Amino acid sequence: MTDTEVKRPSVVVLGGGYGGLRTAKALDDVADVTLVDPSDAFQHNVAAWRALVEPAWIDRIFMPLNRLLHHGRYVRDRAVAVDGRTVTLESGAELAPDYLVLATGSSYPFPAKAAESDQGRAKAQLQAAHDALLGAGRALIVGAGPAGLELAGEIKAYFPEKDVTVVDVNPDILHGPFDQELREELRRQLDKMGVRLVLGSPLHALPSAEPATVAPISVTTEAGETVEADIWFRAFGVRPATGYLRGALASAVDEQGYVAVDEQLRVKGGDGVYALGDISTADRDTAGAAGRQAEVVVTNIKADITGEGAPQAYEAGPVMIVVPLGPEGGATMLPTGIGGAEQASSIKGGSMLVDMYSVHFDAPERAS
């Protein structure tokens, strides 16, 4: 370091998902950023179902993390213990940054999220799931939330001859804080596509076969309805990845595994520690919410570093959702009201938002 150089504050971002990558990218010019993630690529999970039905998309949804940062560094490793701002990695290395951002996200059943941390193996696994789907005449989807409905729409859009059944314990689709008009529009389109809905009764048991593999499937609801299929997919079961937190940080984790944060997204009990995205109590678990939280975290860290500007408080916005049913179908719930297939396609279903995220990976390729 020369006399004219000033050491920049250090920031460690744990997790290269939707919130983590935006945080690391935005702080790259003002801090010494280290991004830690066990995977070698960001998986654009929003388009995972499209890649399942159309393998030409597989390469498009994996983006190399070693091309994210121009100045900082990406470390392919996993945090096994975090106490305060001290991070212990699986490799045994220890990091003690000035600011720590927890953005480790959540797990979700394959193929919505990759089961492999190596992108080569993850791509091969997606291709194998596609091949299995090709060989199946009947598909069962357990879960009628946004993911399950999107998957049903993708399968019917690309393979209209296949029988698709969606099963859910709830009496209607899309359980949650959504307008009934949205459910009715989605049900109308699903019915037109030929998707069968079996709702309002739990299954006696999930299929014993592995999801996304061809096998004889037969399940029965407690109401006595039987569904038979050749392949099944699990479309429920988000689990926040927070098991590595220790000390006061562990005390901030609730019974469901979410981290309590204040209005500035600082972890309660953590000095200089922020949490965002799927692990945070700040909002619903969506890619959009993670991105908006990243903007607040970046603003607050920059304000602390530069002494300029005021910290911002995060405010959860109105409930919004876009549920595509294939490239040309689906429905939306926005502040302007409920929209149909054309709006869902133009916002998300056509492009699956790939370009919105691929633009971040413009740095020269470097070794991790």
N, C-alpha and C positions, 0 to 999 in steps of 0.2 A: 504494500500500500504506500502510495506517495503522500507527501504533505497535503496535496490538494484533494486527495480522495477521502471520502467519509464512509465509514463502515455502515452499511445499510442494516436496518433491523431484520431479524430473521423471522420467517413465517413457515410453519409446517402445516400442510393441508393433508389430512388423512382421508383418502378416498378420491378417486378420479371419476366419479359419476356426474350427474347433471349439475349439482351444486358445487361440488369440489373442483371440477375443471374450470368452471366460470370464475370461481374465487381465485384459484391459482393463476389463471391467465390475466385477470384484471390487476393483480398485485405484482405481476412480474416486473413491471417498470419501476416500482418504488421500494421493493423489499427483496431480500435474499430468500427466494421461495424454494421450498422442497416439497414436492408432491410425492406422497407415498401411496402405492396401490399394489396389491398382489397380482393383478392382471397386467398383461403387456399391451392391452388395448381397452379403450372405452367402447362399451357395447351400447349402441343406440337402441335401448330396449323398446322404445315406442314403436319401432318397426320390426320387432322380432316375429310377430305373427305373419307379417308380409313375407319375411325371409323364409318362414316355414313352408308357406304355400308356393312361393316363387323363388327358387334358389339363386336366381340372378341377383337377388338383393343381398345375399349373405355377405359378400365382400364389402358392400356399401355400409353395413351397420357396424363394422369393426374399424375403429380409428386409432392409430398408434399413439400411445401416450408419450413416447419419446419425441414426438413432433409437436407437442403442445406449447412448451416454454422456450422462449428465445434466450433468456438470461438465467433462469433458475434451473433446477435439476429435478429429474424424475427418478425415484428410487423404487425398483420393483421389490417390494417387501411387504410385510404385514405387521401391524401393531398388535402385540400380545398383551401389553400392559401400559396404561396411561394413568399417571398419578400427578395431578396438577398439570404442569407443562412439560413433565418428563415422559418421554415416549421410549418404550423399549420395543425393539423390533424382533421379529422371529429369528433374524440372522444373529441376534445378540447385540447389534448396534444400538446406541442410545442417542436420542436427540433431545435438546433442551432449548427450544426456540423462544423468542420474545413473544410471539403470538402463535396460538395453536387453534386450528379450525378442524372440528370433527365433522366429517362428511362421509362417513362410512356406509351410509345407505341401509339397504335391507336385502334380505334374501327372498326369493320368490321361486316357485317351482319352474323348472325347465319345461318348455323352451322360451318362456317369457323372459327369463334371465339365464345367462349361460351357466352351466354347471362346471365349466373348466376355466381356469385362469389363463391358459395358453390359447391364444386366438386360433392357432392352427387346429388344435384339438376341438375347440368350441365350434369352429366352422364345420369340421367333420361330423360332429355330433348333430348339428342342425341339419346337415345334408342327410344323415342317416334317418333323422326324424321325418324329413320330407319324403324319403323313399318309403318309409313305413306307412305314412299317410297315403301315398299313392296306391299301396297294396291293400288298403282297407276300404270296404264299401260302406261301413257304418262307423260314425265317430260319436263318442260320448264326451261331453264337456261337463265337468262338475264345477259349478259356480256360475251364477248369472249376473255377476258384477260387470263392470266395464271390460275387463280382460276377457271374460268368458264370452260376452256378446260380440266383441271384436273378432275373437277367434272363430266363432260360428259364422259370422259374416264373411270372413276371409275364405274359409273352406267352401262355403256355398258359392261365393263369387268366382272362385277359380275352378271348383269341381262341383257344378250344380247337380250332377247325378248322384252324389254321395248323400246318404242319410245322416243328418246331424241332429242330435238330441242334447239339450241343455237341461241339467238337473240342478235345483237349488232348494234349500230348506225354507227359504223365505216365500211368502205367498205371491210375490210379484218380482219382476226383474229389477235390477239396479237398486238394490237396497241402499238407502242413504238419503242425504238431504237434497233430493232432486224433485222437480215438479212432475206431477203425474202426467202432464201433457207430453213430457219427454218420453216417459215409459210407453205411453200409448203409441207415439210415433215409431219408436223402435220396435214395439210388438207388431205393429202393422207391417213394417218392412220385413221383419223376421218371418212372419206368417207368409208373406208373398214369396219369400225365398224358399220356403218349405222347411224352416227350422222348427223342430218340435220342442215345446217347453213342458217340462215336468216340474211343477213348483209346489211348495207348501208342505213338504214332508221330507224328513231326513232319510238318508240311506241307512239300511241296516249295517252296511260296511262298504268301504271303498274297494274297488277292484284289487285283487292280489297281484295282478300283472304290473310291471313297470309302466308308467305313463310314456306315451309317444313310441310305443312298440306294438307290433301286431300280435294279438293274442285273443282268444275267445273271452269276451267280457259279458258278464251278466250281473246286474245289480237290481236290488229290490228296495223300494221305499217302504217306510213303515205303514204307509197307507195301502200297500199291497200292489203297487204298480211296478212292473218289471221292464227293464231296458236292457236290450242286448246290443252289443257292438263288437267291432274288430280292433278298435284302438280307443284309448281314452286320454284325456288331458285334464290335469288339475289346474283350475283357474281360481284358486283362493290360497291364502296362507302367507301374508306378508309378515316378516319377522325382522324388527330393527336389529342392526348389527352393533350392539353396545356392550357385549360381554367382556370386553377388554378393559373397561373403566375400573379404576381402583380409588380407594380413599374417598375424599369429599366428592369427587366426580361420580363415583358409584352411588353415592347417596342421592344424587340428582336424578337417578333412573327410576321410573315408576314401574308398576307391576307388569305393564305390557312391554317394557323394555325401551320406552321413549325417554329422552333426556329433557328435563325441565330447563327452560331458558327464560331470561327476562325479556323485556320489550326490545332491547338492542341485540338480542340473540346470543347473549353471553350466558354460559352455563352457570347455574346457581352453585356457588361454592368453588368456582374456578376463576383464578386471576389471569386475565388475558386469554381465556379459553372460550371459543364460540362453538355452537353446534347448529347445523342446518340440514334441511332436506328430510329424508325419511326417518331419521332418528330423532328429530326435534318435535317438541310439543307445540310448535308455533302455528302449524297449519296442517291441512290434509296432505297425504303422501302422493304428490304429483310432481312430474318433471317441471311444470310451470312454476309451482310454488317453490321448489328448490332453487330455480333460477332467480326468482324475486328475492328470496332470502339471501342468496349470494350477493346481490347488489347491495343490500343493507350491510352485510358483514364487511364487504369491501369498503364501503363508504366510511364505516366506523373505524376500521383499522387505519385507513388512509388519514382520517381526521386525527387520530391519535399519533400517528407517525409525523405528520407535517405540522400539527397544531393549527391547521386551517379548516374552517367549516365546522359544523355542529354534528354530533352523532345523530343518527336517525333511529326511529322506532319502527319496527315491522308491524304492519297491520294486515291481517288476513283479509283478502278481498272477498267479493261475493262468490258464491258457489258457481263455478263454470266447468263445463265439460264438453268435449267433442268425442263422440263415439262413432267412428267409421264402421260401416258394414261392407268391407271391401273397398276398392278404389272409388266407386261411384255411389255408394249408399251411406246411410247413417243419419245421425241427428245431433243437434247441438243444444246446449243450454248456456246462453250468454246474457249479460246485463240487458241486451236488447230484446231478449225473449227466446222462444224455442225456434230453432231452425231445422230444416230438413236435409235431404240427401245432398243437394247442390252445395249448401254451405259447409256441410261436413267434409265433402270431397275437396272443396277449394282450400279449406283451412288445413286439413290433415290427411284425409284419405288418399289423395292423389300423390303427394310427395312424401308423406309420412315424416315431414320435417327434417329430412336428412341434411339438406343444405344448411339449415339453421345451425347445426352443430359441426358439420365438417369444416366450416370456415375457420374454426378455432385451431385447427391442426395444420398450421402454416409454417412452423419452425423447421429449420434444417434437422434431419434425422441425426440423433446422437445416441450413443450407448448409454444404458441406464446404469 
